[in-house]
Amino acid sequence: MDPSKAKSFDYEPDLKRCKEFLEKFGTIVEEDGIHNFVYKYERILREVAERRRRVIEISLDDIIEYQSSWSDLVYSIEKNAVRFNALFCKAVDDILSVTETQIQGEDDVVDILWRHRQLRAEEFAAQRAQEEVQESGVKDPRQAAKQMAAELARNFPEELRRRYELRLLPRSSTKPKIVRDVKAGDIGRLIKIKAIVTRATEVQPRVRVATYSCEECGHELYQEVVGAAFMPISRCLSAVCVANRTSGKLSMQSRGSKFQKFQSLRVQELAEHVPVGHIPRTISVHLTGELTRTCTPGEIVTISGIFLPLNAGGGFRGHGGAMLSDTFIDATSMVRFKKSYTSYDVSSVDQETILSLAAQGEKAYSSLAGSIAPEIFGHTDVKKALLLLMVGGSERKLPGGMKIRGDINVCLMGDPGVAKSQLLKHISTVAPRGVYTSGKGSSGVGLTAAVLRDPVTGDLVLEGGSLVLADKGICCIDEFDKMEDSDRTAIHEVMEQQTISIAKAGITTTLNARTSILAAANPAFGRSPSENINLPAALLSRFDLMFVLLDKPDLEYDTALAEHVSFVHRNGHHPPLEIEVFSPEFLRTYISQARKFMPVVPRGLTEYIVSAYTNMRRVESESSVEFSYTTARTLLGILRLSTALARIRFDEEVRESDVSEALRLMHASKSSLYEQEKNKGNRVDVTGDIYGIIRIMAQPNPRAPIMYEQILPKVVAKGYTQQQLDTCLDDYERLDNEEQLLRRIYEGHTLTPDHHETTKPAPPQMSKEEIPLLEKLNSNGQNDVEREEEFGWIYSRTELTDARLWRATLAELMGTFLLVVVSIISNLLHHDDIMTRAAMMGLINICVVFTFEEISGAQLSPPVSWGTFLAGKQSLLRAVVFTLTQMLAAVLAVPAVMALVTPDLRHDDEYKLGATMLQGISPARGLLVESAITFFFIFVDFSLTLNPVQPIIVTKLAAPFVISSVMSINTFYALNLTGACSNPARSFGSAVWSGYWKDHWVYWLAGFLGSSVATLLFRAFVHGNDNKTSSSQGSINNK
């Protein structure tokens, strides 16, 4: 519209419209699920009158909604905000003068002071009226006193009685300005800016109405203070002092004056708004009343307020001082752009999404990490580390006052062009409080704090640097290696104690700098950081993770990188990923919920963490890498990373998988340098390294089984993946069949029977993968012999304390119990039905084997345990323990069967509680029959499960069915001869309860004879070499 139409020097119509708007504007609000129409500002004013509200916020959007034709009024308010702020206050006073008379409430201090002033005014007016009656002869002194009291009351400032703060809010469609776009034409206008807070003073009282009392006449004088400074009144101007021609001395009354909370801010335009080659612009912001303490330095805020001038000369001090003027913004509202983690309010929908994601564990970890800068290709482990940096670990405060920080520090060191700076920029924008700075342009004072003189109060104040501004946030320092050593040492205290100690200009204090440091640095001479890392050890040890990113040519990786970058440039967003990508706002919300958890390390993990740390120290002492420093801070870093991983799962307790992942990240961060130092141009032998880890695990007890679930965490902790472990196992399984042949080819010579050395033909060309594998195979055989000499074949020194032995023993007890129960029931219920008994024995064997095979090998009978010992797959101690356990299970199974069958079978003397008996044959022939079926069973069992030639599908899937078929065949053949026992433990249980021991020795002797012969023939003709087969894939056994 035409601005000339908004100009008016008669504000009475505007005052009426303001009053009408406050009284009649209504809107629909939801209360307890019910939508009601209410008069918005009438309700607000009633709450003010009832002393339940102090702030009245008038939105210009509401004025447009009330009367769309009042756009001229809105324009006038935006242009002349100070004047209309006074008009709205006058309208509010008029409405409250009526409302307060209708409300009966308890008087406060202002009410009491106001009542006392009214009484004093009436007394003073009555006295003055009496004097005038005597002088002028007026007949009605009470009417004169009433008129004079009303006149005195009108002299009271309205500000003295106001218990509210009125603020004008700009239209929501108004876009925030940048600081350098605020010009002189905006003075007096209602504006909105977006900036970062760099300094905030302490909250101080600022006088709004000064009250003076005259010592001569007792009259009270009032002075309204509008600006930042005022000149106190020195002479009493009351009628008494003027009539008496005296100059009464005035004294200021603090209780009678009105003060307001006041705070001054210094805000600076954002880095992205600063043109190249310019310095950032700053502006002062004044906060009053309830707006004080609503922000802290380092926060990005959107401020609405009135742009006003401020005399900066302070009178005639200095040459032309009175002609200088500064500007400030009198704030009416403030909105923080990014909330702190503790200020996030989560909706019910987001809460359900967050809880469902947290329950997914590893998937949540990968998805959240992948949501960090998805436009940047690769760097999976780096993004996981950055996620942990934002989540943070658990802080610990000890009783003695010592504090262990929970914030995580990360350094990215690598070749140019690997997206280090882009990652830092992204983290500074995603984190609720993030400060980005460059090491080359930062000094020690700029990072910590500077001593300045406040232009408003004149006091010396500290202005925080980047680390102070990033308190409870993340400080991203790029070009970390370009900083001067003297400036870099300024952050040593911050990285460990998280404080900044200041002793400057008479100010000695300690500032909080509870921030995580994310630094990026380039190598000293451009590339090859393994040789050019020039950061001191005192600084390196303070980083929990230091990633070294090498830019090595790789055709497959370079192709994928180029395709990814091309897609981003062409479409403006990242390509489709295998994981779900979340928005930065959701990421902040999830992290805010995760930081509410304070995980602890359980006692059971202590030994694992200690052993991992001591192993890291040992490996470092044996390595020639000079840039790695493993200290006690490294141990604290492991704990911080582990608790951060537990927070992502919303767990109050750290798990072993969390510690393993923390160790993996630490190893992966420097893996490229270790590989470069170890191989020097050769291909990395990942398969050999993983095999070495497995060999180390097998050293304490070489005959004990090693489960896949036990190997995986150890391998992952060394920086390798599950896929690499599977590849290693597949490679060794493929090479196991050709082991002897490959070893002879690799050695290139052998010894003839007469012990003369002969040379073989030249070996064929082998691949680079086969050579390290053969070295491992050769050394493995030698170490097996050494371990056998050390521990012996009878038992291992640590076997009795190994929890795996007793876990396997429990599995044997349960499996044998089930097998014997079904065997006896089939004997009692289907004594003459050979087909049914054979089928039942085969089926129960399949079920038990599949259930307990991976725990104990499902041996389930003394002959199999004895044969496994003879095959070299377990110690004699383990075989004896299993045999005793199987006998105990058989004894416990008999009463269980008796409780399940009918009484006639329970007391039938013919069946002897299911005991096996020779059916009309001599003991010698019975011994031969039982030995034969035991031999057949054991030989087939070992040939399928212990033979390295067999594919994995045979040993794991086909073997149970084939062995169960053998059991059924044995039942068909020997059931009417010996009862088809082949498991003396099963016969032992029935003999104990029935007392039938006749020919019982036959089954024990036949079982051990058949098992011994089968095992010896198996080792001689089938197995050939028993050094490489793990006993964890041991025999699958019968009843």
DRENSEKOL-948021 format. One record per residue (C-alpha): z, y, x. Coordinates in steps of 0.05 Angstrom, whole numbers, padded with zeros to 5 digits, always signed. Example, Ala and Ser with C-alpha at 12.3 -4.5 7.8 and 13.67 -1.06 7.14 Angstrom:
# residues 2
+00156-00090+00246+00143-00021+00273
END
This chain:
# residues 1039
+00000+00000+00000-00005+00073+00019+00057+00090+00062+00060+00160+00032+00080+00131-00035+00143+00101-00003+00168+00168+00023+00221+00199-00021+00279+00246-00006+00313+00232-00073+00348+00166-00064+00381+00165-00132+00326+00123-00165+00329+00075-00107+00404+00070-00115+00396+00052-00188+00345-00001-00172+00391-00030-00119+00448-00033-00169+00404-00064-00222+00380-00117-00173+00451-00136-00153+00474-00142-00225+00415-00177-00257+00381-00220-00205+00388-00293-00225+00364-00359-00198+00371-00434-00212+00420-00471-00167+00440-00544-00166+00514-00558-00176+00540-00629-00180+00470-00655-00196+00461-00604-00253+00412-00546-00249+00444-00482-00275+00420-00410-00280+00468-00363-00245+00468-00290-00226+00467-00298-00151+00494-00231-00127+00542-00222-00185+00575-00288-00163+00575-00265-00091+00608-00199-00109+00661-00235-00150+00677-00279-00090+00684-00216-00048+00731-00185-00099+00772-00249-00099+00777-00246-00023+00738-00311-00016+00677-00282+00019+00666-00229+00072+00590-00228+00082+00538-00204+00032+00467-00223+00054+00412-00189+00014+00345-00222+00022+00282-00181+00013+00249-00244-00015+00297-00241-00074+00276-00169-00089+00203-00189-00091+00222-00248-00135+00261-00204-00183+00208-00150-00191+00140-00161-00158+00124-00088-00172+00181-00066-00126+00140-00077-00064+00147-00003-00049+00223-00012-00048+00217-00070+00000+00171-00029+00045+00220+00028+00045+00277-00018+00063+00238-00047+00121+00219+00022+00146+00286+00058+00135+00336+00001+00139+00397+00044+00158+00391+00088+00097+00381+00030+00049+00439-00007+00080+00483+00052+00060+00452+00053-00010+00466-00021-00021+00538-00010+00003+00545+00047-00047+00518+00002-00102+00566-00054-00082+00625-00005-00082+00608+00018-00153+00604-00053-00179+00668-00075-00142+00707-00016-00169+00698-00045-00238+00704-00118-00218+00768-00111-00177+00805-00080-00236+00791-00143-00276+00818-00190-00222+00892-00201-00211+00907-00226-00142+00956-00222-00085+00954-00157-00047+00935-00159+00026+00948-00108+00082+00890-00063+00061+00916-00060-00011+00986-00041+00012+00961+00012+00059+00915+00040+00005+00972+00043-00046+01018+00079+00003+00963+00129+00018+00953+00141-00057+01028+00153-00066+01030+00201-00007+00969+00237-00034+01001+00244-00103+01066+00270-00073+01029+00318-00029+00986+00341-00088+01046+00350-00133+01079+00393-00081+01017+00435-00071+01007+00441-00146+01079+00466-00155+01067+00519-00103+01003+00541-00137+01038+00545-00205+01089+00591-00177+01036+00634-00144+00982+00635-00198+01023+00622-00261+00988+00558-00283+01026+00527-00341+01008+00453-00331+01029+00431-00261+01017+00356-00276+00943+00368-00291+00936+00409-00227+00970+00353-00187+00924+00301-00217+00862+00341-00200+00886+00352-00129+00903+00278-00119+00834+00259-00143+00804+00308-00094+00845+00279-00037+00824+00208-00056+00751+00228-00053+00763+00249+00019+00782+00177+00037+00723+00144+00073+00691+00088+00033+00686+00047+00097+00762+00044+00100+00766+00004+00035+00707-00043+00046+00726-00115+00058+00655-00140+00065+00597-00138+00113+00529-00123+00083+00467-00148+00118+00394-00141+00101+00350-00201+00115+00275-00193+00127+00223-00230+00088+00213-00302+00108+00139-00288+00118+00155-00239+00173+00134-00268+00240+00180-00258+00299+00157-00208+00352+00161-00218+00426+00206-00170+00463+00150-00131+00497+00117-00118+00429+00177-00079+00403+00154-00006+00409+00181+00063+00394+00148+00062+00326+00196+00006+00306+00258+00050+00312+00297+00048+00247+00257-00011+00221+00281-00080+00203+00249-00126+00254+00252-00198+00278+00246-00222+00350+00249-00289+00386+00281-00292+00455+00331-00328+00500+00402-00305+00509+00419-00289+00581+00486-00254+00576+00541-00248+00525+00603-00204+00531+00672-00220+00506+00686-00202+00433+00722-00134+00430+00748-00091+00373+00704-00031+00357+00732+00026+00315+00696+00041+00250+00745+00090+00219+00796+00127+00261+00859+00152+00224+00900+00209+00252+00968+00235+00231+00990+00307+00241+01059+00316+00271+01067+00385+00239+01047+00375+00167+01043+00299+00161+00973+00302+00135+00924+00244+00149+00854+00256+00175+00798+00205+00177+00738+00201+00224+00681+00153+00211+00650+00126+00276+00577+00110+00271+00553+00104+00343+00579+00067+00404+00623+00126+00425+00659+00183+00390+00699+00245+00407+00770+00242+00378+00793+00300+00334+00842+00345+00370+00862+00396+00316+00891+00386+00247+00846+00416+00194+00893+00408+00134+00906+00466+00087+00979+00471+00109+00963+00478+00183+00906+00527+00167+00951+00568+00122+01007+00568+00173+00957+00583+00228+00984+00526+00270+00947+00474+00310+00984+00409+00294+00982+00354+00345+00945+00293+00320+00962+00221+00339+00917+00162+00324+00945+00107+00280+00921+00038+00299+00947+00004+00236+00916+00057+00192+00848+00053+00227+00794+00002+00215+00766-00040+00271+00708-00089+00273+00693-00147+00319+00638-00128+00368+00598-00168+00419+00539-00147+00461+00483-00194+00481+00426-00188+00530+00364-00226+00509+00301-00239+00549+00232-00256+00526+00211-00328+00534+00174-00352+00595+00111-00368+00556+00108-00297+00530+00109-00264+00599+00039-00244+00623+00018-00265+00692+00044-00217+00745+00096-00185+00700+00171-00192+00698+00207-00213+00634+00229-00156+00587+00301-00153+00562+00336-00117+00505+00408-00109+00482+00432-00138+00417+00496-00116+00382+00533-00168+00340+00588-00146+00292+00637-00181+00247+00622-00253+00230+00559-00255+00273+00600-00254+00337+00607-00318+00376+00547-00349+00341+00508-00362+00405+00518-00372+00479+00476-00356+00540+00417-00403+00548+00401-00412+00475+00335-00393+00444+00347-00351+00382+00310-00314+00327+00345-00247+00314+00335-00202+00255+00362-00131+00257+00351-00057+00258+00319-00027+00321+00359+00035+00340+00365+00083+00399+00428+00088+00442+00447+00147+00486+00452+00118+00556+00466+00183+00594+00539+00191+00574+00537+00267+00569+00511+00310+00626+00530+00263+00682+00474+00260+00732+00410+00299+00733+00380+00298+00664+00427+00242+00641+00432+00268+00570+00357+00262+00561+00356+00187+00574+00363+00138+00517+00367+00063+00513+00350+00019+00453+00385-00039+00420+00381-00083+00359+00437-00081+00308+00434-00154+00287+00437-00174+00214+00422-00248+00223+00413-00299+00278+00382-00368+00278+00386-00415+00337+00318-00446+00351+00346-00511+00378+00415-00534+00358+00463-00567+00404+00472-00642+00396+00539-00632+00361+00509-00585+00309+00456-00633+00280+00461-00650+00207+00427-00716+00192+00397-00729+00123+00408-00795+00088+00334-00814+00099+00337-00799+00173+00404-00835+00178+00373-00900+00150+00314-00894+00197+00359-00883+00257+00406-00941+00240+00347-00989+00229+00316-00967+00295+00382-00974+00333+00389-01045+00307+00324-01064+00341+00354-01058+00411+00300-01064+00464+00246-01041+00416+00284-00976+00402+00292-00965+00477+00218-00973+00490+00195-00933+00429+00241-00874+00444+00220-00874+00517+00147-00877+00498+00156-00817+00452+00170-00774+00513+00104-00739+00531+00058-00792+00502-00001-00750+00525+00018-00768+00597-00009-00836+00618+00036-00889+00647+00103-00874+00681+00139-00922+00634+00201-00929+00678+00203-00854+00691+00202-00840+00616+00258-00891+00606+00299-00855+00659+00286-00788+00625+00309-00816+00559+00374-00839+00591+00381-00770+00623+00378-00738+00554+00426-00789+00524+00475-00785+00581+00531-00832+00600+00604-00833+00579+00648-00780+00610+00716-00803+00634+00777-00758+00640+00833-00790+00681+00907-00776+00669+00914-00738+00735+00863-00687+00714+00804-00718+00751+00739-00721+00712+00681-00769+00723+00617-00738+00699+00573-00772+00648+00511-00730+00658+00454-00764+00695+00414-00731+00751+00342-00753+00765+00294-00732+00820+00219-00743+00817+00188-00745+00887+00115-00762+00894+00045-00744+00911+00013-00682+00880-00021-00693+00813+00024-00748+00784+00048-00703+00726+00117-00687+00754+00115-00614+00731+00088-00633+00662+00145-00681+00651+00195-00627+00670+00163-00577+00623+00164-00627+00566+00238-00645+00576+00258-00571+00578+00225-00561+00510+00249-00626+00478+00322-00620+00499+00365-00576+00453+00385-00535+00513+00336-00537+00571+00322-00487+00626+00261-00492+00670+00258-00458+00738+00219-00464+00802+00254-00477+00868+00210-00429+00907+00228-00370+00863+00301-00387+00854+00359-00363+00897+00430-00388+00900+00453-00329+00857+00397-00341+00807+00419-00413+00800+00494-00401+00796+00518-00331+00774+00512-00257+00792+00563-00201+00787+00537-00142+00746+00567-00081+00712+00562-00083+00637+00525-00021+00611+00565-00018+00547+00637-00030+00570+00628-00012+00643+00666-00074+00666+00644-00121+00720+00617-00184+00687+00586-00249+00709+00514-00262+00688+00501-00336+00690+00442-00366+00726+00399-00424+00707+00453-00477+00717+00503-00438+00674+00452-00425+00620+00438-00500+00618+00511-00517+00605+00513-00580+00562+00438-00586+00571+00385-00601+00623+00364-00556+00681+00294-00573+00705+00280-00549+00776+00208-00555+00799+00186-00550+00872+00255-00573+00893+00233-00584+00964+00211-00511+00971+00282-00483+00963+00319-00456+01023+00375-00501+01048+00427-00447+01036+00405-00441+00963+00400-00516+00953+00472-00527+00974+00494-00482+00917+00480-00538+00868+00520-00591+00905+00583-00574+00867+00545-00572+00801+00516-00642+00811+00583-00675+00821+00641-00632+00795+00597-00596+00744+00629-00529+00758+00610-00466+00796+00665-00432+00836+00656-00356+00842+00693-00308+00889+00655-00242+00888+00673-00169+00878+00745-00185+00863+00726-00238+00812+00752-00307+00827+00737-00358+00773+00705-00425+00757+00646-00430+00709+00626-00492+00671+00558-00521+00689+00560-00588+00652+00486-00599+00660+00439-00655+00681+00393-00638+00739+00320-00660+00733+00285-00642+00798+00213-00651+00822+00192-00648+00894+00130-00660+00936+00131-00694+01004+00137-00650+01065+00065-00656+01088+00028-00668+01023+00026-00745+01017+00059-00809+01040+00130-00792+01016+00158-00854+01050+00151-00818+01116+00160-00745+01094+00222-00743+01050+00262-00688+01081+00320-00681+01032+00390-00688+01062+00433-00749+01048+00486-00706+01014+00435-00686+00962+00400-00753+00954+00465-00789+00940+00480-00743+00882+00418-00765+00844+00430-00826+00801+00356-00842+00803+00303-00819+00851+00233-00841+00832+00180-00842+00885+00111-00837+00853+00052-00857+00896-00020-00842+00879-00053-00905+00905-00126-00920+00888-00132-00977+00838-00195-00990+00799-00162-01017+00736-00107-00964+00734-00154-00907+00750-00202-00928+00695-00147-00931+00642-00121-00864+00665-00189-00831+00660-00200-00859+00591-00132-00835+00568-00142-00764+00595-00212-00759+00566-00186-00780+00497-00131-00728+00499-00180-00672+00518-00230-00693+00466-00182-00703+00407-00123-00659+00424-00072-00715+00417-00053-00780+00451-00092-00844+00436-00062-00899+00392-00005-00935+00428+00026-01003+00420+00093-00972+00404+00114-00925+00348+00116-00853+00372+00169-00807+00343+00169-00731+00339+00212-00689+00386+00255-00667+00327+00270-00740+00309+00283-00754+00382+00335-00699+00385+00367-00723+00320+00371-00795+00346+00402-00773+00412+00452-00729+00375+00477-00791+00338+00476-00835+00400+00519-00785+00439+00575-00794+00389+00589-00863+00419+00632-00872+00481+00618-00942+00508+00665-00976+00556+00654-01031+00607+00689-01096+00587+00731-01134+00637+00682-01192+00638+00626-01149+00668+00667-01124+00727+00651-01183+00772+00577-01177+00757+00575-01103+00772+00615-01111+00837+00570-01167+00862+00508-01126+00845+00534-01066+00883+00555-01106+00945+00487-01139+00945+00453-01071+00943+00494-01049+01003+00476-01113+01041+00402-01106+01026+00403-01033+01049+00438-01051+01114+00383-01102+01128+00326-01056+01110+00293-01005+01156+00282-00955+01099+00316-00890+01120+00312-00850+01056+00356-00895+01013+00431-00882+01009+00475-00931+00971+00545-00903+00965+00602-00904+00916+00562-00853+00876+00509-00906+00867+00561-00950+00833+00580-00893+00787+00506-00883+00773+00500-00956+00751+00558-00946+00703+00528-00881+00675+00460-00913+00663+00493-00974+00631+00534-00933+00583+00473-00892+00565+00435-00956+00548+00494-00978+00504+00492-00910+00469+00419-00921+00450+00440-00985+00414+00498-00948+00380+00546-00996+00415+00617-00983+00438+00613-01036+00493+00567-01045+00552+00530-01111+00557+00504-01150+00618+00433-01133+00597+00450-01059+00602+00474-01067+00674+00413-01109+00691+00367-01055+00663+00404-01001+00702+00396-01042+00766+00323-01053+00750+00310-00979+00742+00345-00964+00808+00304-01016+00844+00239-00996+00809+00249-00923+00827+00241-00940+00901+00201-01004+00895+00137-00972+00918+00170-00950+00983+00203-01017+00995+00136-01051+00985+00102-01003+01031+00155-01011+01084+00155-01087+01078+00081-01101+01074+00047-01044+01113-00021-01054+01083-00013-01126+01059-00012-01147+00987+00058-01151+00957+00082-01223+00948+00115-01216+00880+00113-01291+00867+00148-01307+00933+00201-01254+00921+00218-01282+00852+00220-01353+00880+00269-01328+00933+00314-01300+00879+00316-01368+00844+00331-01403+00910+00391-01357+00922+00417-01373+00852+00412-01448+00867+00451-01444+00933+00523-01450+00906+00507-01514+00868+00438-01542+00885+00444-01601+00837+00467-01560+00777+00415-01539+00726+00390-01467+00725+00370-01441+00657+00312-01393+00644+00360-01346+00608+00402-01342+00672+00343-01328+00718+00312-01272+00675+00367-01219+00682+00370-01229+00758+00295-01222+00765+00293-01160+00719+00350-01128+00759+00306-01132+00821+00252-01091+00788+00206-01147+00765+00184-01162+00694+00189-01224+00650+00114-01232+00655+00117-01235+00731+00172-01288+00725+00129-01330+00679+00070-01323+00726+00113-01347+00785+00137-01408+00746+00065-01424+00725+00040-01418+00797+00093-01464+00825+00082-01514+00770+00007-01514+00785+00019-01522+00860+00074-01575+00853+00022-01630+00841-00014-01613+00906+00048-01599+00947+00042-01655+00998-00032-01646+01008-00027-01570+01016+00031-01577+01064-00008-01624+01109-00068-01578+01108-00025-01517+01124+00012-01551+01183-00055-01574+01213-00026-01635+01250+00017-01697+01238+00050-01753+01276+00018-01822+01281+00061-01885+01274+00068-01890+01350+00095-01819+01351+00035-01788+01386+00013-01721+01359-00058-01719+01332-00097-01659+01309-00129-01658+01241-00195-01626+01225-00195-01551+01214-00160-01532+01149-00200-01504+01093-00198-01429+01077-00138-01413+01033-00125-01354+00988-00072-01302+01005-00030-01327+00947-00025-01398+00974+00001-01380+01043+00067-01348+01021+00076-01402+00969+00069-01456+01022+00118-01420+01067+00168-01421+01010+00154-01495+00997+00165-01513+01070+00229-01474+01076+00254-01501+01009+00254-01573+01032+00293-01555+01095+00344-01515+01055+00353-01573+01006+00373-01617+01064+00421-01565+01091+00453-01555+01024+00460-01630+01014+00494-01636+01081+00540-01579+01064+00561-01600+00994+00547-01675+00995+00520-01719+00940+00586-01736+00908+00607-01667+00882+00601-01593+00894+00660-01551+00915+00648-01502+00858+00625-01552+00805+00692-01562+00770+00700-01486+00761+00629-01477+00736+00628-01460+00662+00559-01492+00655+00587-01561+00670+00638-01557+00614+00588-01526+00566+00542-01586+00580+00602-01633+00571+00615-01605+00502+00542-01615+00484+00546-01688+00507+00608-01699+00464+00575-01671+00402+00508-01706+00413+00538-01775+00427+00585-01768+00368+00526-01756+00320+00485-01812+00351+00542-01864+00346+00559-01844+00274+00487-01857+00250+00482-01921+00291+00545-01952+00261+00527-01929+00190+00459-01961+00196+00492-02025+00222+00541-02028+00163+00495-02007+00106+00429-02039+00129+00454-02097+00170+00395-02143+00155+00341-02089+00146+00310-02084+00215+00256-02034+00194+00306-01984+00166+00353-01990+00225+00297-01980+00274+00271-01918+00237+00341-01888+00231+00354-01896+00305+00288-01864+00324+00297-01805+00278+00368-01789+00298+00347-01793+00371+00293-01740+00359+00341-01693+00324+00396-01698+00377+00348-01691+00435+00315-01628+00409+00384-01598+00395+00420-01611+00461+00364-01620+00512+00367-01549+00541+00443-01550+00546+00460-01616+00580+00394-01654+00584+00415-01697+00524+00436-01758+00566+00483-01787+00512+00493-01856+00546+00525-01881+00610+00462-01916+00636+00422-01851+00632+00477-01811+00666+00480-01865+00722+00405-01864+00729+00402-01788+00733+00452-01791+00789+00412-01844+00827+00349-01800+00817+00384-01743+00853+00386-01697+00793+00462-01691+00786+00524-01705+00826+00568-01767+00819+00623-01723+00791+00578-01698+00736+00556-01769+00719+00628-01793+00714+00648-01734+00670+00590-01747+00624+00605-01822+00619+00678-01810+00601+00657-01757+00550+00608-01806+00518+00661-01860+00513+00708-01809+00480+00655-01789+00430+00644-01861+00410+00718-01872+00399+00721-01809+00355+00659-01830+00316+00688-01895+00288+00743-01865+00244+00693-01813+00220+00647-01870+00197+00705-01907+00163+00719-01844+00123+00647-01842+00098+00636-01916+00077+00665-01957+00021+00731-01997+00031+00696-02064+00028+00654-02047+00089+00714-02016+00122+00754-02081+00120+00698-02132+00124+00714-02177+00183+00641-02198+00190+00617-02130+00215+00676-02114+00261+00670-02039+00246+00598-02040+00270+00611-02073+00338+00551-02103+00374+00554-02180+00382+00510-02233+00413+00472-02269+00358+00478-02343+00378+00454-02335+00450+00491-02345+00516+00520-02286+00554+00470-02297+00611+00411-02291+00564+00444-02231+00530+00451-02199+00598+00377-02209+00611+00355-02181+00543+00399-02119+00548+00377-02106+00620+00304-02110+00599+00309-02061+00541+00351-02013+00583+00300-02017+00639+00242-02003+00591+00279-01944+00560+00301-01911+00626+00233-01920+00660+00195-01887+00603+00247-01832+00597+00245-01812+00670+00169-01819+00675+00160-01768+00619+00216-01719+00635+00226-01721+00710+00155-01732+00733+00128-01666+00761+00056-01688+00746+00069-01685+00672+00048-01621+00637+00102-01579+00605+00077-01596+00535+00090-01670+00550+00161-01660+00577+00183-01612+00522+00146-01635+00460+00116-01704+00466+00172-01737+00506+00224-01740+00449+00176-01774+00402+00152-01825+00455+00223-01842+00476+00246-01849+00404+00187-01897+00393+00213-01938+00453+00281-01940+00420+00251-01966+00355+00212-02020+00393+00275-02042+00429+00310-02047+00361+00255-02090+00332+00258-02137+00392+00332-02144+00407+00368-02130+00341+00375-02204+00323+00391-02224+00395+00442-02175+00423+00446-02121+00369+00399-02076+00411+00456-02036+00442+00428-02006+00508+00486-01957+00503+00553-01989+00522+00592-01927+00500+00570-01940+00428+00596-02012+00431+00660-01988+00466+00682-01945+00406+00676-02002+00356+00711-02050+00404+00770-02002+00411+00782-01996+00336+00765-02069+00316+00796-02103+00376+00733-02145+00385+00721-02149+00460+00683-02214+00463+00624-02210+00512+00634-02134+00516+00624-02136+00591+00552-02158+00581+00531-02090+00553+00562-02050+00610+00534-02093+00665+00465-02098+00634+00463-02022+00623+00478-02006+00696+00431-02061+00723+00373-02039+00680+00384-01965+00695+00389-01978+00771+00325-02019+00775+00286-01969+00731+00309-01910+00773+00292-01943+00839+00223-01963+00816+00212-01893+00787+00228-01860+00853+00186-01909+00892+00122-01910+00850+00121-01851+00804+00164-01793+00827+00148-01794+00901+00185-01730+00916+00247-01708+00880+00260-01642+00915+00224-01594+00868+00241-01617+00798+00297-01579+00765+00352-01618+00732+00352-01567+00677+00291-01605+00651+00329-01670+00660+00324-01734+00621+00321-01739+00546+00366-01795+00526+00379-01847+00473+00436-01865+00430
END
